[in-house]
């Protein structure tokens, strides 16, 4: 049970969340809860075809519907030079289609009307005549030289978006030539979607008199969105006020800028009235930032004892119709080059090619730290393939190959410097806690009886906290983050940050960081995020970056406050500054016990009783540019039992041991892990967005795209080790994405382990019961 | 159409279009924004409210169907400034993160606990399987509902004891 917010020295304690009182009363204020006077509603006309020429658009009947104010088509936007917009990945994307449509559910026109219902009715009367074109769905086909070119707007006349390679190709090849053992595995990470419970939406409110645009939007990165908007629209940035209200989950889905946003803004600019657009679940799944869709091949060169030497990876990345991935500029495949994982590879070489197809645009999103999920899945899966080939226990193989504690800071062959870790300790704890030896014994007994039970291990390394300005930017903007602290005369403070939480509990954890640094309690501190007019600039919350970046900024900002406070304390204590020391709760005079002053007294003095010549007030701003990324890690173990008759997989136990460095609030960290594991479970067993050969999206709702309910979700067990980051101001590393990065392979490894007596070495996700049943049937286990 | 609906004990008379869904009636006519819309296909349960004491997904009920009926929403849980045990427990046990599923989840939990306070984990998981949470992974929600059940059972016991004391005094 959580403890009170009034607790002093709150770091590391499970403080009750400050944001909860409004949510448990139904008083959270999400985007669709906001209603403005004179507000209109927008509805989007979408393409039923994946690939088709637009012959004509007739809006006459729709315009005649009473209550309709405006209809916008791609041709209208083209006149304003807004038919296309830049994506965060440096590509361009259609706002509303002109000439042709490129994916099913693509935005073709918008209708703005008095009410939600009228807008919806009128949208159905917009008559669009299409001439269907053959759809290009298979990314391998799209890469062939004779494939039809989808993006006629580009100078480059093929479907190839980018080629990215990292590592030493020649050295890697040499090592493969001389290797005693080589394993090779094709691994598909299917197309999935983050599907936060609240879909995307916005209200654009342009005031024609003041010239100011207020834009309420479910945004994980409000400052970045404001800058992008200023660049696209030509509106001056200081006249754009972005407010990101309570967000009903993000998981990366609320990082990109979507066409609906641009249209709502254009409509408000034209009409001078607030325009609201809230998407449906189908619109969310079928048109906004999907995730993964990687076709990967991994090869490991090792010696016969299983000591790994080199890794070679080739990947085809299906980006859909536009490259709308939200990766840092220098990384078209994100941080996929963390793919050597937790193991001491001597050499590695990775290639990724991006390709266009007639599918929804996007990529990256879904709690994945920029393609780290794909990398972790690939290496953890392939390590098990190696273990199986050499008949070495999966845990043993990992111990043989781990980067050792004393090797940190560890330079990886693909260019990263891992900050800290103790992989052996984490896996040992996980094995002990789950009773690994007994489970293997039980498994052997069951196998003898023809029962299929499996144990899957994942010992992953994450890479988060983007990022250091020398390497990381999005559209040129460096990926630092910021904090501003204002301590008021009565010793209560407001903290504003450049990030934006969506359930991670920042209002509590950032209050804890600042309270710890200033000797206050979390109750004394109000954390505000998401308002670009008040908060300092920052790149937002995604990729587990808030604690590594803004968390560092908050701590250092508080220390900046403390420096000034120390001077004031010396003045109050009538001693020189050198004689004052901070003990975590108060300023004391060295060697004089009892002579001390607390922060609230110092705060009052900052406004009432200052040393001669000192600037009044107790405020600071800090822009934190991290020196390196942080590298959380974990050891996850999954135990499954398989039903021989149906192929259903039952997850009997799942233990996640995480190491995210210093823990700010254990309750919140555990909650983050539970949530991410549930997403990983969904990905492993339930989720896929397939397309048929005509490019029809076959899972555009929650009846076909499955999200786990309480009924099938396993009971999660957690534990932790703590290896602080040596370079982060409080040693914290970030945790939100670890469970999604670390878990899918634990589930799959467990199922493959269970079926390994039948010669199974790999099964692609999602592992539906019918896939297992077919294996059982083929091997005569069931009829 | 003119309808009269009692929501959280208060009677409202309103003019609605026949196609207005109960969830939009609550949110946009009565300004009760606790019930949320998450999926449009009756899967997610973010819009769960009680209709005559039974949980319904208010995105799949027409406002006119609530004519003359009793509706209870998350806004009706707190009484006289005191949180209901189920609200308090969700807070204490970290049973929520983004908060979007929370109102619907609380109403399903409330409805379960009204019938039985001593629920097993399996009963709870089955009972809330119509409410999707994308953030918490359900473990803490289960804990919160069990904890609320214990508090409600204790309160019930206390009230029973008190009434026995009063009874014996007569």
Interface residues (C-beta under 8 A of the other chain):
Chain A: X1 X2 X16 X17 X19 X20 X21 X22 X23 X24 X25 X26 X27 X28 X29 X30 X32 X33 X35 X116 X117 X195 X196 X197 X198 X199 X246 X247 X248 X249 X250 X251 X280 X281 X282 X502 X503 X504 X505 X667 X668 X670 X671 X672 X673 X674 X675 X676 X677 X678 X679 X701 X702 X703 X707 X708 X709 X710 X711 X713 X715 X716
Chain B: X17 X19 X24 X27 X28 X32 X33 X34 X35 X36 X37 X38 X39 X40 X41 X43 X44 X46 X73 X74 X75 X77 X78 X83 X87 X90 X91 X92 X93 X94 X96 X97 X98 X99 X100 X101 X102 X103 X106 X121 X124 X125 X126 X128 X129 X130 X131 X132 X133 X134 X135 X136 X137 X138 X139 X140 X141 X142 X147
